[in-house]
């Protein structure tokens, strides 16, 4: 079975409060984008995991795909598999690439072996693996809250809009990103802001990480400014960085403008 775990962007990101467990409660809209890895899972005589493409740090046994497999194998009976991951989505880039790989592993195993795992159970498994893994189970625009693993439906569609994602290759640790923010409740509900026309988001829909990270990493601010300069209706950083994205009304090829960075561009669904 071959599947293509896709990335996501954050449209708006409010850091609401620090939790007693050390995590933070957030408010955001997660929106799927087409930048994808390739994940092949085939029945085998014994379990195996390999990856190609972007180098994944750490031991293979700690990969989220491997953890997803071991988690389901502990609860269900099915033959071993060989998992081959072709990694294309940048790691630690605010795009949820690793989380998507894990969620797609759960869904692929469920389909491959007809395990008949309910949606709620799949979400439960995904939440064990990481805060935003569960989003990729349904993989549709959702309003996210608490740790980013609780969801509500949101009537938002950007279908037909053109998006350009730019990743300058900076690694910003989660600790560093959160150390610069001051959690606070928003004065206006993000869901209300996202009902406004896209052209108004520039003034109202914010990512709280930008305030502290832009002064430290000037390249991030410059990329956002360049996206607006080239005609983006809305531009922002995704997650805690370091990927920036711009949403355009029409197809806009910026591959030469950002040729020194990793870039993905295409239509939103």
C-alpha positions in Angstrom: 0.0 0.0 0.0 1.3 3.4 -1.0 0.1 6.6 0.6 1.3 10.2 0.6 1.3 11.8 4.1 0.8 15.5 3.5 1.8 18.6 5.5 -0.4 21.2 7.2 -0.2 24.9 7.9 -1.4 26.9 10.9 -3.7 29.7 10.0 -3.5 31.8 13.1 -1.8 30.5 16.2 -2.6 31.8 19.7 -0.7 30.6 22.7 -3.4 30.7 25.3 -1.8 29.4 28.5 0.8 27.0 29.9 -0.5 23.7 31.2 0.4 22.0 34.4 1.9 19.1 32.4 4.4 21.6 30.8 2.6 21.8 27.4 0.7 24.8 26.2 -2.9 25.3 25.2 -3.2 26.8 21.8 -5.9 28.0 19.4 -5.3 27.6 15.7 -6.8 26.4 12.4 -4.9 23.5 10.8 -5.2 23.3 7.1 -3.8 20.5 4.9 -1.4 21.3 2.1 -0.1 19.2 -0.7 3.6 19.0 0.2 3.9 15.3 0.9 6.1 12.4 1.9 5.7 8.9 0.3 5.0 6.0 2.6 4.9 2.4 1.4 3.7 -0.4 3.7 3.8 -4.0 2.5 3.3 -7.3 4.3 6.6 -9.1 5.0 8.1 -12.1 6.8 9.5 -9.8 9.5 9.1 -6.1 10.5 11.4 -3.6 9.0 11.6 0.2 8.6 13.7 2.2 6.1 13.8 5.8 5.1 15.2 7.7 2.2 15.2 11.4 1.2 15.8 13.9 3.9 17.9 12.4 6.7 15.8 11.7 9.8 17.9 12.1 13.0 17.7 9.5 15.8 17.3 5.8 15.9 14.9 4.2 13.4 13.0 2.5 16.3 12.0 5.9 17.6 10.5 7.0 14.3 6.8 7.8 14.7 5.9 5.4 11.9 7.7 2.6 13.8 5.9 3.7 17.1 2.5 3.7 15.3 3.2 0.2 14.0 4.2 -1.2 17.4 1.3 0.4 19.1 -1.3 -1.2 16.7 0.6 -4.5 16.7 0.2 -4.7 20.5 -3.6 -4.5 20.2 -4.3 -6.3 16.9 -3.1 -9.4 15.1 -1.7 -9.0 11.6 1.3 -10.0 9.7 4.6 -8.1 10.0 5.2 -5.3 7.5 8.0 -3.5 5.8 7.7 0.3 6.1 9.5 2.4 3.5 9.4 6.2 4.0 10.6 8.7 1.4 11.0 11.9 3.4 10.4 15.1 1.5 8.6 17.5 3.9 11.3 19.4 6.0 11.7 18.2 9.6 10.9 20.5 12.5 9.5 23.1 10.1 6.1 23.8 11.6 4.4 21.6 8.9 3.6 18.5 11.0 5.4 16.2 8.6 6.4 13.5 11.2 2.9 13.6 12.7 1.4 13.1 9.3 3.6 10.1 8.7 2.5 8.5 12.0 -1.2 9.2 11.3 -1.0 7.8 7.8 0.7 4.7 9.2 -2.3 4.1 11.5 -4.7 4.6 8.6 -2.8 2.5 6.2 -2.5 -0.4 8.6 -6.2 -0.2 9.3 -7.0 -0.3 5.6 -4.4 -2.9 4.6 -5.5 -5.5 7.2 -9.2 -4.4 7.5 -8.8 -3.9 11.2 -12.0 -1.9 11.3 -10.6 0.6 13.9 -13.2 3.3 14.6 -12.4 6.9 13.8 -12.4 7.7 17.6 -10.0 4.9 18.3 -7.7 6.1 15.5 -7.8 9.6 17.0 -6.9 8.1 20.4 -3.9 6.2 19.0 -2.7 9.3 17.2 -2.9 11.5 20.3 -0.6 9.1 22.1 2.1 9.8 19.5 2.1 13.6 19.4 0.0 16.7 19.8 -0.9 17.3 16.2 -0.9 13.7 14.9 -4.6 13.3 15.4 -5.3 16.1 12.9 -4.1 14.0 10.0 -6.6 11.2 10.8 -9.4 13.2 9.3 -7.0 15.5 7.4 -9.4 18.4 6.7 -9.5 22.0 7.9 -10.3 22.0 11.6 -10.2 24.5 14.5 -7.8 23.1 17.0 -7.4 23.8 20.7 -5.9 22.5 24.0 -2.6 20.9 22.9 -3.6 21.1 19.3 -5.2 17.6 19.6 -8.8 18.6 20.1 -10.9 19.7 17.2 -14.1 21.4 16.1 -15.5 21.7 12.7 -14.8 25.0 10.9 -16.5 26.3 7.8 -13.4 27.5 6.0 -12.3 26.6 2.5 -9.4 28.0 0.5 -10.0 25.7 -2.4 -8.5 27.1 -5.6 -6.2 29.5 -3.9 -2.5 29.2 -4.7 0.0 28.7 -1.8 3.8 29.0 -1.7 5.6 27.5 1.3 9.2 28.6 1.9 11.5 26.8 4.3 14.9 28.5 4.9 16.3 25.5 6.7 16.5 27.0 10.2 16.1 24.7 13.1 14.1 26.3 15.9 13.6 24.1 18.9 10.2 23.9 20.6 11.8 25.1 23.8 13.3 28.1 22.1 10.1 29.0 20.4 7.9 28.8 23.5 10.5 30.5 25.7 9.9 33.8 23.9 6.1 33.9 24.1 3.8 35.2 26.8 0.6 33.1 26.8 -2.6 35.2 26.8 -6.2 34.7 25.9 -7.3 36.4 22.6 -9.6 39.3 22.7 -11.4 38.1 19.5 -12.2 34.5 18.7 -10.0 33.1 15.9 -13.0 31.4 14.3 -14.7 34.8 14.0 -11.6 36.3 12.4 -11.4 33.5 9.8 -15.0 34.3 8.7 -13.7 37.6 7.4 -12.6 38.0 3.8 -9.1 36.7 3.2 -7.9 40.2 2.4 -8.5 41.2 6.0 -6.5 38.4 7.6 -3.3 40.4 7.2 -4.4 42.8 9.9 -6.2 40.4 12.2 -4.9 36.8 12.0 -1.6 36.4 13.8 0.9 33.7 14.8 2.1 34.5 18.3 5.6 33.0 17.6 6.4 35.7 15.0 6.6 38.5 17.6 9.6 36.9 19.4 11.2 34.8 16.6 11.3 37.5 13.9 13.8 39.7 15.8 16.0 36.7 16.5 15.9 35.3 12.9 15.6 38.2 10.5 15.4 35.9 7.5 11.9 34.8 8.6 10.6 38.4 8.5 12.3 39.0 5.2 10.6 36.0 3.6 7.2 37.1 4.9 7.8 40.6 3.5 8.9 39.2 0.1 5.8 37.0 -0.1 3.6 40.1 0.4 5.8 42.0 -2.1 5.1 39.3 -4.7 1.4 39.6 -4.2 0.3 37.3 -1.4 -3.1 38.2 0.1 -2.0 36.6 3.4 1.3 35.4 4.6 2.4 34.0 8.0 4.7 31.5 9.7 3.4 28.0 10.2 3.6 26.5 13.7 6.7 27.5 15.6 8.6 27.8 12.3 10.7 28.0 10.4 8.4 27.7 7.3 6.6 30.7 6.0 3.7 30.6 3.5 1.9 33.0 1.3 -1.7 32.5 -0.1 -2.3 34.0 -3.5 -5.5 34.5 -5.6 -3.7 33.3 -8.7 -0.9 30.9 -9.6 2.4 32.7 -8.8 5.7 30.9 -9.5 8.3 32.0 -6.9 10.8 29.2 -7.4 13.5 31.6 -8.7 12.8 34.2 -6.0 13.4 31.7 -3.2 15.8 29.4 -5.1 18.2 29.1 -2.1 15.5 27.7 0.1 13.2 24.6 0.1 10.0 25.6 -1.5 6.7 24.0 -2.4 3.9 25.6 -4.3 0.5 24.5 -5.5 -3.2 24.8 -5.3 -5.1 24.4 -2.0 -8.1 22.0 -1.8 
